[in-house]
Amino acid sequence: MIRKYVTPIITAAGYGQIPVNSGISKLLAEIREAEPMIEVLMNAVYGAGMHEAVVVLNPLFASQIMPFLPSDATVVIQERRLGTAPAVLQALEYVNTEHVMVLFGDMALWRSSTLKEFAKHHLDSGKNMSMMSICAEKWDEHSTRRYGRIAKDAAGNILGIFEPEDPLPEAAVIRDVNPSMFIFRREMLAQAIQSITHVTSKREKTINSALYHFMENGGVSEFRLQDPEEALGINDEEQLRNAQKVYRIRTLSNE
């Protein structure tokens, strides 16, 4: 069973609000009536066979979000805005399994079947890290703008994940993007995060930067996501309406 090997870590410590300046965490925005996005996400995660999630929240919205979490979830508070890498490092203290799946709280459209397939892919690969990828040609530029670009050389070897504002290595080929979805071997992840030196323009360290440590220590497995809509992020009311539409169509199709 997946739960014996993989623990989900949900990074949900952002301060985004929908509507803006409402004082309500965007994670409580409803994907469907009476179904906030954090609850939809947790249902998908637990439906994949994982349990005992570790959820990283900020002190401002923690009390709003906690009532919608499973009873066996552990809540970790990130007091300062340090980024997703330090958030995951905090969460690792509460993980007992050999591997962790890192998900973002504002990406609520994952199917349980996809998460289960991703976990199986990782465990079968024998790698210390697996990451999802999306063919950039399947999406328009606007839809992929928030995701890191996966740079490869001419032979298809991964060179790194680069944010839109980051310069690319010379002769890099970009055909895929990474929707910030990873599985890591727990013990090596702690080492990888502690080795991160790159800081974003917001002075944060992102979990994407852990990739380089794993590239040098056993390599990285890539899992191609077939339905890019599962990776839609929700940051504003327009994106929320789009997610609601996708979820409604999926529900009507009994997916």
ZIGI-V299917 format. One record per residue. SS is DSSP state (@ for helix, = for strand, . for the rest). OMEGA is omega as a letter, one per 40 degrees, with the letter a starting at -180 (* if undefined). Layout:
ss,omega
SS,OMEGA
SS,OMEGA
This chain:
ss,omega
.,a
@,a
@,i
@,a
.,a
=,i
=,i
=,i
=,a
=,i
=,a
=,a
.,i
.,a
.,i
.,a
=,i
.,e
.,i
.,i
.,i
.,a
.,a
.,i
=,i
@,a
@,i
@,i
.,a
=,i
=,i
=,a
.,i
.,i
=,i
=,a
@,a
@,i
@,i
@,i
@,a
@,i
@,i
@,a
@,a
@,i
@,i
.,i
.,i
.,a
.,i
.,i
.,i
=,a
=,a
=,a
=,i
.,a
.,a
.,a
.,a
@,a
@,i
@,a
@,a
@,i
@,a
@,a
.,i
.,a
.,a
.,a
.,i
=,i
=,i
=,a
=,i
.,a
.,a
.,a
.,a
.,i
.,a
@,i
@,i
@,i
@,i
@,i
@,i
@,a
@,a
@,i
.,a
.,a
.,i
.,a
.,a
.,a
=,i
=,i
=,a
=,i
=,i
=,a
.,a
.,i
.,a
.,a
.,i
.,i
.,i
@,a
@,i
@,i
@,i
@,i
@,i
@,i
@,i
@,i
@,a
@,a
@,i
@,a
@,a
.,a
.,i
.,i
=,i
=,i
=,i
=,i
=,i
=,i
=,a
@,a
@,a
@,a
.,i
.,a
@,a
@,a
@,a
@,a
.,a
.,a
.,i
=,i
=,i
=,i
=,i
=,i
.,a
.,a
.,i
.,i
.,a
=,i
=,a
=,i
=,a
=,i
.,a
.,a
.,a
.,i
.,a
.,i
.,i
.,i
.,i
.,i
=,i
=,i
=,a
=,i
=,a
=,a
.,i
.,i
.,a
=,i
=,a
=,i
=,a
@,a
@,a
@,i
@,i
@,i
@,a
@,a
@,a
@,a
.,a
.,i
.,a
.,i
.,a
.,i
.,i
.,a
.,i
.,i
.,a
.,a
@,i
@,a
@,i
@,a
@,a
@,i
@,a
@,i
@,a
.,a
.,i
.,i
.,a
=,i
=,a
=,a
=,a
=,i
.,a
.,a
.,a
@,a
@,i
@,a
@,i
.,i
.,a
.,a
.,a
.,a
@,i
@,i
@,i
@,i
@,i
@,i
@,i
@,i
@,i
@,a
@,i
@,i
@,i
@,a
@,i
@,i
.,a
.,i
.,*
